[in-house]
Amino acid sequence: MFRNNVRKLIRVGFAAAAMSLAACVTSHVLVGKSRTPVLPDQVQLYLEPPADKYENIAIIVASSKYSFSLTGEGKAEVVIRRLKEEAAKLGANGILLQDIADEPIESIDTGVGTEFSGARGNIDLGIGASGLLSRKFGRGIAIYLESGHTPIK
């Protein structure tokens, strides 16, 4: 009995942790009416407002947090994929992209050194390295276009 309760508690803890991690990478604020969800592949990206009439559904944000991408391009692709997934959940078939920017998160520094002492004096040798870790952050407006549309690139 006790062992089963512990297992259930562990499962609930893992589920809560997974949901909290997923919740941190995307979010939205409804500014219109959501619709029936669509597939993320059906969501088009717009850099300028489309010529066709459209409705604003939500302001959406996403980051590359918790992704394994190391390059800036890879992180931007993660952000765009996550924006499309969030828009698709709301039934949007387009995103009017507002911004994708770097968000510095941490600096890593390391160094090593040594000292040699001899009859003629001391010699100090050292080397150091520093790196700035960053992630991408993007925001856009989830939109719904009634008519068939071609994205403006």
Phi and psi restraints in degrees (value plus and minus 20) as a CYANA .aco file:
   2 PHE   PHI     -82.4   -42.4
   2 PHE   PSI     -61.2   -21.2
   3 ARG   PHI     -83.3   -43.3
   3 ARG   PSI     -60.7   -20.7
   4 ASN   PHI     -84.3   -44.3
   4 ASN   PSI     -60.2   -20.2
   5 ASN   PHI     -85.0   -45.0
   5 ASN   PSI     -58.9   -18.9
   6 VAL   PHI     -84.8   -44.8
   6 VAL   PSI     -63.0   -23.0
   7 ARG   PHI     -81.6   -41.6
   7 ARG   PSI     -62.9   -22.9
   8 LYS   PHI     -82.9   -42.9
   8 LYS   PSI     -61.8   -21.8
   9 LEU   PHI     -83.7   -43.7
   9 LEU   PSI     -60.4   -20.4
  10 ILE   PHI     -84.8   -44.8
  10 ILE   PSI     -63.8   -23.8
  11 ARG   PHI     -81.0   -41.0
  11 ARG   PSI     -63.9   -23.9
  12 VAL   PHI     -83.6   -43.6
  12 VAL   PSI     -60.5   -20.5
  13 GLY   PHI     -82.8   -42.8
  13 GLY   PSI     -63.8   -23.8
  14 PHE   PHI     -85.4   -45.4
  14 PHE   PSI     -60.9   -20.9
  15 ALA   PHI     -83.7   -43.7
  15 ALA   PSI     -62.7   -22.7
  16 ALA   PHI     -84.6   -44.6
  16 ALA   PSI     -60.8   -20.8
  17 ALA   PHI     -84.5   -44.5
  17 ALA   PSI     -62.4   -22.4
  18 ALA   PHI     -83.8   -43.8
  18 ALA   PSI     -62.0   -22.0
  19 MET   PHI     -87.0   -47.0
  19 MET   PSI     -58.1   -18.1
  20 SER   PHI     -89.2   -49.2
  20 SER   PSI     -55.8   -15.8
  21 LEU   PHI     -85.3   -45.3
  21 LEU   PSI     -63.4   -23.4
  22 ALA   PHI     -86.8   -46.8
  22 ALA   PSI     -54.7   -14.7
  23 ALA   PHI     -90.0   -50.0
  23 ALA   PSI     -41.6    -1.6
  24 CYS   PHI    -100.6   -60.6
  24 CYS   PSI     -36.3     3.7
  25 VAL   PHI    -115.1   -75.1
  25 VAL   PSI     -41.3    -1.3
  26 THR   PHI    -160.4  -120.4
  26 THR   PSI     134.1   174.1
  27 SER   PHI    -179.7  -139.7
  27 SER   PSI     148.0   188.0
  28 HIS   PHI    -170.4  -130.4
  28 HIS   PSI     139.1   179.1
  29 VAL   PHI    -149.0  -109.0
  29 VAL   PSI      97.2   137.2
  30 LEU   PHI     -87.5   -47.5
  30 LEU   PSI     111.8   151.8
  31 VAL   PHI    -142.8  -102.8
  31 VAL   PSI     -22.2    17.8
  32 GLY   PHI    -167.0  -127.0
  32 GLY   PSI    -173.4  -133.4
  33 LYS   PHI    -121.9   -81.9
  33 LYS   PSI     107.2   147.2
  34 SER   PHI     -95.1   -55.1
  34 SER   PSI     140.6   180.6
  35 ARG   PHI    -146.8  -106.8
  35 ARG   PSI    -195.3  -155.3
  36 THR   PHI     -84.5   -44.5
  36 THR   PSI     112.0   152.0
  37 PRO   PHI     -76.6   -36.6
  37 PRO   PSI     129.1   169.1
  38 VAL   PHI    -143.6  -103.6
  38 VAL   PSI     154.6   194.6
  39 LEU   PHI     -97.9   -57.9
  39 LEU   PSI     123.3   163.3
  40 PRO   PHI     -76.9   -36.9
  40 PRO   PSI     -49.7    -9.7
  41 ASP   PHI     -86.5   -46.5
  41 ASP   PSI     -39.4     0.6
  42 GLN   PHI    -105.1   -65.1
  42 GLN   PSI     -25.4    14.6
  43 VAL   PHI    -110.4   -70.4
  43 VAL   PSI     102.7   142.7
  44 GLN   PHI    -116.4   -76.4
  44 GLN   PSI     127.8   167.8
  45 LEU   PHI    -121.3   -81.3
  45 LEU   PSI     111.2   151.2
  46 TYR   PHI    -140.2  -100.2
  46 TYR   PSI     113.9   153.9
  47 LEU   PHI    -113.7   -73.7
  47 LEU   PSI     -41.0    -1.0
  48 GLU   PHI    -151.1  -111.1
  48 GLU   PSI     136.1   176.1
  49 PRO   PHI     -77.7   -37.7
  49 PRO   PSI     113.9   153.9
  50 PRO   PHI     -86.6   -46.6
  50 PRO   PSI     133.6   173.6
  51 ALA   PHI     -89.1   -49.1
  51 ALA   PSI     -52.5   -12.5
  52 ASP   PHI     -91.1   -51.1
  52 ASP   PSI     137.4   177.4
  53 LYS   PHI     -89.7   -49.7
  53 LYS   PSI     119.4   159.4
  54 TYR   PHI    -163.5  -123.5
  54 TYR   PSI     142.7   182.7
  55 GLU   PHI    -134.1   -94.1
  55 GLU   PSI     117.8   157.8
  56 ASN   PHI     -98.1   -58.1
  56 ASN   PSI     113.6   153.6
  57 ILE   PHI    -126.8   -86.8
  57 ILE   PSI     -69.4   -29.4
  58 ALA   PHI    -180.7  -140.7
  58 ALA   PSI     137.9   177.9
  59 ILE   PHI    -112.2   -72.2
  59 ILE   PSI     106.4   146.4
  60 ILE   PHI    -141.6  -101.6
  60 ILE   PSI     125.9   165.9
  61 VAL   PHI    -153.4  -113.4
  61 VAL   PSI     130.6   170.6
  62 ALA   PHI    -171.5  -131.5
  62 ALA   PSI     136.4   176.4
  63 SER   PHI    -154.7  -114.7
  63 SER   PSI     148.4   188.4
  64 SER   PHI    -110.8   -70.8
  64 SER   PSI      -7.6    32.4
  65 LYS   PHI     -74.7   -34.7
  65 LYS   PSI     120.0   160.0
  66 TYR   PHI      48.4    88.4
  66 TYR   PSI      -7.5    32.5
  67 SER   PHI    -113.5   -73.5
  67 SER   PSI     141.3   181.3
  68 PHE   PHI    -119.5   -79.5
  68 PHE   PSI      -6.7    33.3
  69 SER   PHI     -93.3   -53.3
  69 SER   PSI     117.0   157.0
  70 LEU   PHI    -126.2   -86.2
  70 LEU   PSI     -46.9    -6.9
  71 THR   PHI    -111.4   -71.4
  71 THR   PSI     139.0   179.0
  72 GLY   PHI     -82.1   -42.1
  72 GLY   PSI     -60.3   -20.3
  73 GLU   PHI     -84.5   -44.5
  73 GLU   PSI     -62.7   -22.7
  74 GLY   PHI     -83.2   -43.2
  74 GLY   PSI     -60.1   -20.1
  75 LYS   PHI     -86.8   -46.8
  75 LYS   PSI     -58.7   -18.7
  76 ALA   PHI     -84.5   -44.5
  76 ALA   PSI     -59.2   -19.2
  77 GLU   PHI     -83.1   -43.1
  77 GLU   PSI     -59.0   -19.0
  78 VAL   PHI     -82.5   -42.5
  78 VAL   PSI     -64.4   -24.4
  79 VAL   PHI     -81.4   -41.4
  79 VAL   PSI     -66.0   -26.0
  80 ILE   PHI     -83.7   -43.7
  80 ILE   PSI     -63.0   -23.0
  81 ARG   PHI     -80.2   -40.2
  81 ARG   PSI     -63.2   -23.2
  82 ARG   PHI     -89.6   -49.6
  82 ARG   PSI     -56.4   -16.4
  83 LEU   PHI     -82.0   -42.0
  83 LEU   PSI     -63.5   -23.5
  84 LYS   PHI     -84.3   -44.3
  84 LYS   PSI     -59.9   -19.9
  85 GLU   PHI     -84.1   -44.1
  85 GLU   PSI     -62.0   -22.0
  86 GLU   PHI     -87.1   -47.1
  86 GLU   PSI     -62.3   -22.3
  87 ALA   PHI     -83.9   -43.9
  87 ALA   PSI     -60.4   -20.4
  88 ALA   PHI     -83.1   -43.1
  88 ALA   PSI     -57.4   -17.4
  89 LYS   PHI     -80.7   -40.7
  89 LYS   PSI     -49.7    -9.7
  90 LEU   PHI    -110.9   -70.9
  90 LEU   PSI     -22.1    17.9
  91 GLY   PHI      64.9   104.9
  91 GLY   PSI      -4.8    35.2
  92 ALA   PHI     -99.7   -59.7
  92 ALA   PSI     125.5   165.5
  93 ASN   PHI    -132.2   -92.2
  93 ASN   PSI      -9.0    31.0
  94 GLY   PHI    -176.6  -136.6
  94 GLY   PSI     138.4   178.4
  95 ILE   PHI    -151.6  -111.6
  95 ILE   PSI     105.1   145.1
  96 LEU   PHI    -110.2   -70.2
  96 LEU   PSI      79.5   119.5
  97 LEU   PHI     -88.7   -48.7
  97 LEU   PSI     109.2   149.2
  98 GLN   PHI    -122.2   -82.2
  98 GLN   PSI     -59.7   -19.7
  99 ASP   PHI    -186.1  -146.1
  99 ASP   PSI     123.2   163.2
 100 ILE   PHI    -153.3  -113.3
 100 ILE   PSI     100.7   140.7
 101 ALA   PHI    -158.0  -118.0
 101 ALA   PSI     142.5   182.5
 102 ASP   PHI    -101.5   -61.5
 102 ASP   PSI     123.7   163.7
 103 GLU   PHI    -148.6  -108.6
 103 GLU   PSI      82.3   122.3
 104 PRO   PHI     -84.4   -44.4
 104 PRO   PSI     117.7   157.7
 105 ILE   PHI    -140.9  -100.9
 105 ILE   PSI     -49.0    -9.0
 106 GLU   PHI    -186.3  -146.3
 106 GLU   PSI     129.9   169.9
 107 SER   PHI    -134.4   -94.4
 107 SER   PSI     116.2   156.2
 108 ILE   PHI    -135.5   -95.5
 108 ILE   PSI     106.7   146.7
 109 ASP   PHI    -147.0  -107.0
 109 ASP   PSI     125.0   165.0
 110 THR   PHI    -169.8  -129.8
 110 THR   PSI     137.0   177.0
 111 GLY   PHI    -180.9  -140.9
 111 GLY   PSI     137.9   177.9
 112 VAL   PHI    -165.1  -125.1
 112 VAL   PSI     126.2   166.2
 113 GLY   PHI    -174.3  -134.3
 113 GLY   PSI     144.9   184.9
 114 THR   PHI    -170.4  -130.4
 114 THR   PSI     143.4   183.4
 115 GLU   PHI    -153.4  -113.4
 115 GLU   PSI     113.4   153.4
 116 PHE   PHI    -131.4   -91.4
 116 PHE   PSI     108.5   148.5
 117 SER   PHI    -132.1   -92.1
 117 SER   PSI     115.8   155.8
 118 GLY   PHI    -166.1  -126.1
 118 GLY   PSI    -195.3  -155.3
 119 ALA   PHI     -85.9   -45.9
 119 ALA   PSI     -47.2    -7.2
 120 ARG   PHI    -117.2   -77.2
 120 ARG   PSI     -15.2    24.8
 121 GLY   PHI     110.6   150.6
 121 GLY   PSI    -187.1  -147.1
 122 ASN   PHI    -130.5   -90.5
 122 ASN   PSI     127.0   167.0
 123 ILE   PHI    -144.4  -104.4
 123 ILE   PSI     104.6   144.6
 124 ASP   PHI    -127.9   -87.9
 124 ASP   PSI     109.1   149.1
 125 LEU   PHI    -143.1  -103.1
 125 LEU   PSI     120.2   160.2
 126 GLY   PHI    -178.1  -138.1
 126 GLY   PSI     139.3   179.3
 127 ILE   PHI    -166.3  -126.3
 127 ILE   PSI     125.2   165.2
 128 GLY   PHI    -159.1  -119.1
 128 GLY   PSI     140.2   180.2
 129 ALA   PHI    -164.8  -124.8
 129 ALA   PSI     130.8   170.8
 130 SER   PHI    -163.8  -123.8
 130 SER   PSI     125.4   165.4
 131 GLY   PHI    -166.6  -126.6
 131 GLY   PSI     126.3   166.3
 132 LEU   PHI    -128.3   -88.3
 132 LEU   PSI     100.2   140.2
 133 LEU   PHI    -107.9   -67.9
 133 LEU   PSI     119.3   159.3
 134 SER   PHI    -163.0  -123.0
 134 SER   PSI     146.0   186.0
 135 ARG   PHI    -154.5  -114.5
 135 ARG   PSI     143.7   183.7
 136 LYS   PHI    -115.1   -75.1
 136 LYS   PSI     128.9   168.9
 137 PHE   PHI    -154.1  -114.1
 137 PHE   PSI     113.2   153.2
 138 GLY   PHI    -154.3  -114.3
 138 GLY   PSI     133.4   173.4
 139 ARG   PHI    -163.8  -123.8
 139 ARG   PSI     132.6   172.6
 140 GLY   PHI    -183.2  -143.2
 140 GLY   PSI     159.1   199.1
 141 ILE   PHI    -133.1   -93.1
 141 ILE   PSI     100.9   140.9
 142 ALA   PHI     -94.0   -54.0
 142 ALA   PSI     107.0   147.0
 143 ILE   PHI    -147.7  -107.7
 143 ILE   PSI     140.7   180.7
 144 TYR   PHI    -145.2  -105.2
 144 TYR   PSI     103.2   143.2
 145 LEU   PHI    -124.0   -84.0
 145 LEU   PSI     109.8   149.8
 146 GLU   PHI     -90.4   -50.4
 146 GLU   PSI     -69.0   -29.0
 147 SER   PHI    -106.5   -66.5
 147 SER   PSI     150.5   190.5
 148 GLY   PHI     -81.1   -41.1
 148 GLY   PSI     124.6   164.6
 149 HIS   PHI    -162.3  -122.3
 149 HIS   PSI     134.8   174.8
 150 THR   PHI    -142.9  -102.9
 150 THR   PSI     106.0   146.0
 151 PRO   PHI     -86.1   -46.1
 151 PRO   PSI     124.4   164.4
 152 ILE   PHI    -110.0   -70.0
 152 ILE   PSI     104.4   144.4
